[in-house]
Amino acid sequence: MNKPIFNLLNILIRLTSITLLSILFLGAFTLYLAKFYEPKRIEPEVANSSLKQQTEVTEHDFIIDEGYELVVANCTNCHSAKLVTQNRATAEGWKNTIVWMQETQNLWDLGEYEDKIVAYLARNYAPTQQGRRKNLERVEWYNLEPEQ
Amino acid sequence: MVKRRDFIRSSVLASAASLIGFKIAHAAKMPYGYVPVLSQQDIPFSKHQDMVVLNDRPWNIEAMAHLLDDRVTPENKMFVRNNGIIPKNMDVNTWELLIDGESALAQKKYRLDDLQSKFKSYTYQLTLECGGNGRSEFNPPAKGNQWTVGAVSCAEWTGVRLKDVLNDVGIKDSAIYVGYYGSDTHLSGDSSKDAISRGIPLSKAMMEETLLAYKMNGEDIPLAHGFPVRLVAGGWPASASGKWINRLSIRNKIHDGEKMGGSSYRIPCESVAPGTEVNDGDMCIIESMPVKSLITYPKSGALVRRNQKFEVRGHAWAGEKEVRTVDYSVDFGATWQACTLEKPKNRLAWQHWKTTVSLSKTGYYELWVRATDDQGMMQPMVVPGWNPKGYLNNACHRIAIKSV
């Protein structure tokens, strides 16, 4: 074995180790400092956890609940999340919508994810009984002034 | 493309506006934790800030009742309904309309200046209402954009009569339908698929008011509404009035393009119980829209003093027909009083109605309005017959009023 080359390798390894250790130390120190100076985050206080779940939305507008990542990944490629979140259906209804999109709109086979996606949708976007005519809701009252 | 100081109530749009240096309207309404995502960088329209975005891909935006108070609907208060992606780079200099089909005597192409120089132009005020306007009220819910009351407009359209162009091409005796094709693209990006390709029976195509329009309210048609040329078939589901059209086919059968079959713009031929599954073969295409009216003033939520007289007004329309009477009730339909009703500016234009109301007792009221067409058909007070896609909800419009 050629000795000078072996020595050179040895030096290289040592140098590399020192550099790596320094980087690690500096990195850890920076993180420590960052943590020390990090401003405190104030979470909004929501007394009712189910209300929090309803108002907490992802960057894609979906309610955060088990399976929402699958819904984001599979349902927002072609259309906006709003097309989903403004609709209400039973598990059967959501399943039918998926089948329709597969037959006519180029939606792919969802495989093992389908059941989870349908369950998420049926749980979070289920129909409510609204009868033949709902009460007028969310009325914003204002004084009616005479027109100019 | 946003050219006026008008903004849309949408966090997506608000964030878009912030990127391009405009004031953010309704930023306070952005949900907590919302991270703006721009789905479409170009916003090819300018809309009033109170317009409601139902969907941003594809764009579907509706007015609120009080925004529709103008006698002629301006662009910024006109609903936007898309099945696909709004085309980009529509160039009037390269635009051509191809007319073909089994029942066309020849194949002909027209440029815009051909249409304008060869045929006489006409201007009509025409009501365009989305077939699914009011869908949000159906129970069980119907899938699709959950329109409330604002998917209707009545702008002034200028163009050439479709019948003049079809006659110039030549129509075989076998012709029964005219189908359109447009430049909008399918949501999936699949270029072999049409986003929508509907049409109208030949009888509707040959009507005087059915236009190949190139102007809206006296100006070039805005891109979101079909620039440079669109079909306008007033009184029918607005989907029959194809936007960005580049081809018309004179067919010897009912046009079989995208959204002509299945449950699209079709209702059960026989009425069904709510929630019934209906076979495709038992569905019929929607033609004329039913009688309907809207209270555009005052806005719902008015607080009035006891015995204060205030004007109430709006519009009424009846598809192919004319509205004969409009009545209002402040006691949930127990008694009705007549409103003053104007004649339409032309056939298929909405009609303006108004009345003066005062409430002699304090309390919570709902003001309901009901139109009746010239054949005696009346708006129902409850949501009418359920259908799988939630079309044709012409139930009476109502607003909340408190007398204090």
Interface residues (C-beta under 8 A of the other chain):
Chain A: P44 T55 E56 V57 T58 E59 H60 D61 C78 H79 S80 K82 L83 Q86 N87 R88 A89 G93 T97 T104 Q105 N106 P127 Q129 Q130 G131 R132 R133 K134 L136 V139 E140 W141 Y142 N143 L144 P146 E147
Chain B: P31 Y32 G33 Y34 V35 V37 S39 V53 L54 N55 D56 R57 P58 E137 N139 P140 P141 K143 G144 N145 Q146 H186 L187 S188 G189 D190 K193 G262 P298 K299 S300 G301 A302 L303 V304 Q308 F310 E311 E366 M381 V382 V383 A395 R398 I399 A400 K402
